[in-house]
């Protein structure tokens, strides 16, 4: 079995990160180190703003889902934003090197732990989501403030995490950082690796696109920590490859947030369209369908009327009632319903009303645009209805195949007819004209194979 679509992107991100890291380590002649304190400030500011945007989005997700995982992810992103804020502020305000190192270290550890916990948290719901989220953020704020206060009070008693002036060849791995700083990078790398696995599994299981991008971001965070371990530049004036990977982590958050926002608005539009379709279906059911049913009952109850004159009127009323019912069924279906399921339901209703048997061979779980789905359903229903009324057959076979093209075949072994002698609409029948026009509207080819006594086969190919 191939890899699921949801898992491919994190794996591709991992492969690209491995190759980039190997190039950095194996080709020391290429200068990957730049001493740009101002660039560090820009990176920290951008990371802070992106983390805040993602946190705000997850805050909205949590209020809709009330899931513990979203609450933990909200707190993780808030902790990361706080770490980036402290790092940027420390550089601009020219605080001590110890505070600029250890305060963000503490905040990032908290953020990494919460991020990994969000990937594996159980699918439990939280009551009073607004109150719980405020309490969680307040508690997180108190913890992060406590970390900053403790670091500030400790002052010079804390060791220097990373020397501003890095010795040696900046192109080669050289562990200049304090042992605790290096250990934090390794622990964070393990936490983000676990988060990448957890978010990837969750996205595959639920189809949540936002979780997939969290997995991609976690992969980049893993290699950011690995590069910070090899080139400990995060708390210095130097910009190394770890900063690039960390920026890619936050870029993944931006992409995930943008896709989440787009999905939200598409969902709003989808709900509005579905509600309007249902309203039209209700109005059609309570109006035209009811009136046509009344007319048809009265026509069938007439006595002493020329049957030759009455038969076309009855047939027209029956056709109008069938069309109304099909329209009501189409409007009531979900917009993303698979074609095979919608087709089977619609044909079952036609067969039940006409008393003809069905033999269905439908490819499963076919997702097609709404216009193509509705067009094929209407063509198939019209073909089955014509077979029931004119062919004299007791069984109609319907096949839906998805090969080089999407093909619909409706076939009966009935009386058949001579297509050359069919009088077209408006002087004759409308069924064939309607099917041919609907096929043209969806860009499909319409073919009919029939002759007297040889049955009828209708084929529609959508390329």
N, C-alpha and C positions, 0 to 999 in steps of 0.2 A: 504494500500500500504506500502511495506517495505521501509526502509531507502535506499536512493541511495548509491551506492558504494563509491562515492566521499565524502559523509558525515560521513561514519562509522568511519574512522580513527581519525578525530578530536574528535568525541564523545568518542571513546575508550581512547584517550589521556586524555580527561577531567575526565573520570571515574577513570582512574589510578591515576591521580593527586589528585583528591579528597580523594581517599583512602590513598594515601601516606601522605597527609597533616593531615588527621585525626589521623593516626598512630603517627605522630610526636607530635601532640598536646596532644593526649590522653595517650601516654606512655612516660612521662617525664624521667623515669629512664634510658631510652636508650640515650646515649650521642651522640647528633647530632652536637655538636659544637666543632670546632677545631681551635686553634689559630695558624695559619700558614700564616704569611705575604707573604712568598715566593710562597705559593700555590695561593694566590690571584693574584700575578703578573703573574703566569703561566696561570690562568684562563682568566685574562684580555687580555693577549697576544693572546691566542688561539681565544678568542671571536673577537678580532680585526681582525685577519687574516681571520677568517671565514666570518665576515661581509664584508671585502674587496673583498673576492672571490665572494660572492653572489652579491655584488654591481657590480662587473665587468661583471658577467653573465647577470644581469638585464640591464646593459648598452647595451649589445649586443641584448637582447630582445627588448629594446626600439627602437633601430635602425632598427629592422625588423618590429615591430608592429606600431611604432610611436604613441602609446597609452599614454594618460595622466597618467593612472594608473601605467604603468611601469616607467614613469619619476618620479612620487612621491615615488614609492617603491625604486628606485635608490637613491634618496636623503635621504630617511629614513635609509637605510642601511649604507650610507656614514656617517650620523650623529651618528649612533650607533658605527660605527668603530672609529670615532673621540672621542666619550666618553670613549671607552675602551682604546684608545691610551693615553688619558690624565690621566686616572686612573692608568694605568701601569707605565707611565712615572713619575707620582707624587710619586708613591711608591719607584721606583728605585732612583729617584733624591732626595728623602727625602724632598719634598716640605711641606709647611704648611698643617696641617690637614684641615683647612678651604678651601684652594684651591682644595685639593684632594677630597673634598666633593662636593662643590657647582659648580665647573666647569663641572664635569661629570653630575651633576644633571640637569643643564641647557641643555646640549647637549642631554641627554636622553629624556627630555621632548619634545624637538624639534623632535627627532627621533620617539617617540611614536605618536605624532600628525600626522606626515607625514605617518607613517605606517597605522594608522587608515584611513586617507584620501585616501590612495592608494586602500584600500579595497572597498571604496564606490564611487570612482571617476567615472564620466560618461564615456561612451565608445566614447570619442572624440579623434580625431587624431591631431597630431601636425605637422605643416609644418616645414621644415628645421630642422629635428630632431637633427643633429649634433650640430648646432648652439644653439638650445634651451637647449640641455643637458649641454653644456659647460656653458651657462649663468646660468642655474639652480644650477649647482655645484659651480660656482664661488660665486653666491649669498649665498648659504648655507655656503660655507667656510667663507665668510665675517661675517655672523651671528654668527657662532660658535667661530670665532676668537674674535668677539666683546664680547661674553659671557665670554670667558677666560680672556680677558683684564680687563673687569669690575670687575670680581671676584678677579683678582690679585691686582687691584688698591684699592679695598675695604679692603683687608687685614684683620686685626684684628677687623674691625668694623662688620664683619659677625660673626654670632654665630657658635659654633661648632655643626656640624650636628649630629654626632654619637660619643659617647665617645669610645676611644680605649679600656679602661678597662670597661667591662660590669659587672654590679653588679647583684646580685641575682642568682637564679638557671638558668644556660644556657639551661636547658631542658624545661623550661616553658616560654610561651609568656610573654614578658616584654617590654613595649614600651619605650625604652631608647632614641630614636631618637628625633631630634628637630621636632616641630609640622609641619614645612614646609616640611621637608624630609618625614615625615609620610604621609602628604597630597599628596605629589608628587607620592608616591607609590600607593595610592588609585586612584588618577587620571589616572596614567599609567595603573593600573589594569583595569579600566573601558575602556580606549582606546583600550587596547589589546583584551578585551572581545568583543568589537564592531568589531575589525579587524578580530577576529576569525569567527564571524558570517558572516561578509562581504565576506571574502575570501572563506569560505565554500559554500556560496550561489553562488559565481562566479564560483568556480570549478565545482559545480553541473550543472550550466547552460551552461558552455563552454566546460567542460571536460578537463580543463587545469590542469594537474597533478602538476605543479609547484605551482599553487594557493592553491591546497589542502595541500601541505606541508607548505605553508605559514600559513594556518589555523591551522595546527598542532602545528607549532612553536608558534603562537599567544596564543594557549591554555596553553602551558608551560610557556609563558611569564606572563600570568595572574596569575598563581600560584606562579611564582617566585616573583612577586610584593606582593602577599598576604603573602608569607613567610617573605619577607623583612619588611612588615608592622608588623608582629608578632615578628620577630626576626631581628631587624634592623642592619644587619651585613655588608651591601654592602660597606659602607664607613668606616669600621673598620678593625682591624687585624684578625677578626674572619671569619671562613668559616662555613656557615650554610646551611640549606636545600635550601634556596632561590638560592644559588649559583649553586646547582645541577640542579634545574629547569631552571635556566638561561642557563646553559651549554646544557641542553636538547633543549632549544630554538635554540641555534646555531647549535646543531647537526641536528635538523630538516632542517635548512638552507642548511647544507652540503648534506643531503640526497636529498633535492629538487634540489640543484644545480647539483648533480651527475646525477639524473634522467633527468634533463633538457638537460645536455650535451649529455647523451646517446640518448635521443630522437632527438636531433639535428643531430647527426651523422647517426642515423637510417633514418631520413628524407632525408639526403643527399644521402645515399645509395639507398633509395626508389626512389628518383627522377632520379638517374643515371640508375637504373634498368628499370624504366618506360620509360625513353627516349630511351634506347637501344631496348626495346621491340617495341616501336613505329617505330624506324628506321628499324628493321627487318620486321615489318608489311608492311611498305612502300615498302621496297625492294621486299618482296614477292608479294605484290599487283601489282607492276610495272613489275615484272619479270615472275615468274612461273605461277601466276594466269592468266595473260594476254596471255601467250603462250598457256596454256591449253584451254582458251576460244577460241582462234583462231583455234586450232586443232579441237575442238568440232564443231565449225561452219562449217569447211571444211568437216568433216566427215558426218555431217547431210546433207550437200549439195551434197554429192556424189550420182550419179545415175548409174544404170546398174551394181552395185557391189553386190555380193552375200550377202544378208542381214544376213544370219546365221553366216557368217564370220565377218561381220562388227559390229554386235550387241555387242559382248564382248569388242571390241575396243572402241565403243561409251560409253559403261558402265564404262570402266576403265577411260576414259577421264572425264566423269561426276563425278566419285568418286574422282578423283584427284582434279578437280575444287572445289568440295564441301569441301574436306579436306583443300584445300588452303584457301577458304573463312572462314572456321571455325578457322583455325590457325590465320588468319588476325584478326578476331573478338576477339579471345582470347588474342592475343598480344596487342590489342588496349584497352582492358578493364583495369580499375584501379586494382592494386594489392589487395586492400582491399574491392573490391566490394562484396556485399552480394551474397551468392550462389543463393538465389531465384531469384534475379533480373537478374544475369548473365545467369541463366538457362532459364528463360522466354524469354530473348532476343535471345539466341542461338536457342532455339526450334522454336521460331516464324520465324526465317529466314529459317530454314529447312522446316517448314510447308508451308511457302509461296512459296518456290521453288518446292516442291513436290505436292502441291495442296491438302494435307490432312488436316483434321480438328484436333484441339487440345482441350482437356479439362484439364486444369491445376488446381491442388490443392497443393499449395506450402506453407510450413511453412515460415513465414516472418522473414526477417532480420537475416538470418543465416550466421554467420561469421565462416569460416573454413579455414585451411591452403590452400595456393595456389595450391599445388599439388593435394589435395583432391578435391577442387573445379573444377579444370580443368579436372581431371579424370572423375568425375561424369557427367560433361557437355558433354564430348566426348562420354561416354557410352550412355547417354540419346539421343544425336543426332543420333548416329549410330542406336539405337533401333527404333527411329521414322522413320528414313530413310529406314530401312529394312521393317518396317510395310507399309510404303507408296509404296515400290517397289514390295513387295511379298505377303502381306496379303490380298489385295483386300478390306480392311476395309476403311471406309470413315472418321473414327474418332479414335484418339489415346488418351488414358487417361494417364496423368503423375502425380504422387503423390510424394511429398517430405515431409517426416515426421521426426520430431526430438523428439523421445521419449527416451527409454533406449538406442537406437542406432539411427544413422542417416540412414534413409531408403529411397531409391529411387525405385519407381515402375513404369514401363511402360507397359501398357496393351492395347491390341486391341481385337476385336471380329471377327477377320478375319478368313482366311482359316486354319491357324495353320500349323504344320508340325510334322514329326516324327524325333526327335533329333537323334535317332540312325542311321538314314539314311543320315544324313548330312555329306558330305565329307569334312574333315578338310583341312585347308590351309597346304601346298601350292597347293594341287591338286584340292581343292574345294574353297568354299567361305571363305572370310577372316573376315566377320563381327562378327560372334560369337567368333572366336578366338581372335579378337582384343578386344572385350568387356571383355572377361574373363581375358585376360592378363592385361588390364588396372585396373580391379578390384583388381587383385593380387598385382599390383604395389602400390596401396594405402591401402593395408591391409584389403580389404573388401571381403565379400563372395558374389559370383555370383550364382544366381539360375534362371533357366529358366523352366517354366511350360507351356507345349504346347502339343497338339496332333492334328491330322488332323481333321479339321472342328470345333475345340473347341477354336480357338483363341490362343493368346500368351501372357504370362505374364513374365516379366523380373524383378527380384528383386536384388538390391545391398544393402548390409548392411555394414555400416562402424561402427565398435565398438570402 
